[in-house]
């Protein structure tokens, strides 16, 4: 369990970690015993990461800047681009044109491991982390942070204006809150549907409640055709999804990018946003005086189920980069720097993340983040994963997630029959499984 006191940054810890940081940077692979660098030995490598979330992009860019300032003999070329395309599609495009990053934030580990594009995490880095997940008995990733819960980020002013004095204990009470918000004259929920990844937040909330909370191996059963997307529980999940979008979500959701959702809250265009803890810093930077809260939406029985299990994702070396010993050593040096407590605490504070390292890392937390930490430490809260974050036998076809999310967008816009759409989804899943096995 997480210890809440871990997340209070102490002056003593900071002093110690600054010393440790100074020690590590003095041992750059291209510095001599006096600490000076030889420009002729300069090493360069490329880096790629998901850049759809502005706070995460800035936090990683800041880490790169601090590292290169401390290690002038190492150059890092940031290839990341702000795009509404899926991160998986971006990586596949880069691979197709011969620009696959040397160091990559890997989310679809098995896809790229099976293709021979990445290598296992060097053994001398594994000890940095607290129980990193294995795929086929191998550790491929340096987990950038542990998965965080998603939930409702709400305007306290909007709730007060609507006469909402208590947070919901069941999903029906959550819907009653939406009705109160509508009656007060404000749009209840903003969704950044222009970015396909954002669609997954609500999709997976309902899938976890109706499917994964009780059957974490559902994906593998679906692959074996033992269960179906047209089954009652999945149809119920997507019926709730459709009803929510049609009744309570801002009508411009399909053209709204994820990076504009915070402004909807702050300016009073919407009362709530369903997202993760990484949004807290964006809100606070945009308007430090804006008062907001955070909670997980309960299911109909009052149970709380959230994303929170670890998954095989994080910094990963490309197979091509691993062939170059100097480049590999430079990448390892960056990874060690990234996870040093002083540096890592700055990254985590920027994204309100949960540390993945064995070393204790702390930072100041606000009320909303403390709620998220309480959810993670509560044994009565069921922890799960999104549909595309499972692995092994529960891995879904790599192209299915985006197809599924877009199909659900179509279902909402066309007021489609949920059962009929789920039958189409089920057939497509089977077709993709068959195509991938050929």
WOMOBEL-V27005 format. One record per backbone hydrogen bond with DSSP energy under -0.5 kcal/mol. CO is the residue of the C=O (numbers start at 1). NH is the residue of the N-H. Records with the same first field share a line. If there is no record, write none. Layout:
CO=NH, NH
//
This chain:
2=4
3=6
4=7
5=8
7=9
10=14
11=15
12=16
13=17
14=18
15=19
16=20
17=21
18=22
19=23
20=24
21=25
22=26
24=27
25=28
28=31
30=38
32=35
36=32
37=39
38=41
39=42
43=75
45=77
46=103
47=79
48=105
52=54
53=57
54=58
55=59
56=60
57=61
58=62
59=63
60=64
61=65
62=66
63=67
64=68
65=69
66=70
67=71
71=74
73=43
75=45, 77
76=78
77=47, 79
81=83
84=196
86=90
87=91
88=92
89=93
90=94
91=95
92=96
93=97
94=99
95=98
102=318
103=48
104=106, 316
106=314
107=109
108=112
109=113
110=114
111=115
112=117, 118
113=116
117=319
122=125, 126
123=127
125=128
126=129
128=358, 359
129=131
135=138
138=135, 140
139=121
141=143
142=315
146=354
149=277
151=153, 275
152=154, 295
153=273
154=156, 293
155=159
156=160
157=161
158=162
159=164
160=163
163=165
170=174
171=175
172=176
173=177
174=178
175=179
176=180
177=181
178=182
179=183
180=184
181=186
182=185
187=271
188=272
189=250
190=274
191=193
192=195
194=196
195=198, 199
196=199, 200
197=200
198=201, 202
199=203
200=204
201=205
202=206
203=207
204=208
205=209
206=210
207=211, 212
208=213
211=214, 215
215=218
217=221
218=222
219=223
220=224
221=226, 227
222=225
228=231
231=235
232=236
233=237
234=238
235=239
236=240
237=241
238=242
239=243
240=244
241=245
242=246
243=247
244=248, 249
245=249
248=189
250=253
252=255
253=193, 256
255=257
256=194, 195
257=260
258=261
260=264
261=265
262=266
263=267
264=269, 270
265=268
269=187
271=155
272=190
273=153, 275
275=151
276=279
277=280
278=282
279=283
280=284
281=285
282=286
283=287
287=290
290=292
291=156, 157
293=154
295=152
296=298
299=171, 302
303=299, 305
304=382
306=384
311=313
312=109
314=106
315=142
316=104
317=119
318=322
320=323
321=324
323=325
324=328
325=329
326=330
327=331
328=332
329=333
330=334
331=335
332=336
333=337
334=338
335=339
337=340
340=344
341=345
342=346
343=347
344=348
345=349
346=350
347=351
348=352, 353
354=146
356=130
366=370
367=371
368=372
369=373
370=374
371=375
372=376
373=377
374=378
375=378
377=379
378=381
380=382
382=306
384=308, 309
386=389, 390
391=394
392=395
397=400, 401
399=403
400=404
401=405
402=406
403=407
404=408
405=409
406=410
407=411
408=412
409=413
410=414
411=416
412=415
417=421
418=422
419=423
420=424
421=425
422=426
423=427
424=428
425=429
426=430
427=431
428=432
429=433
430=434
431=435
432=436
433=437
434=438
435=438
//
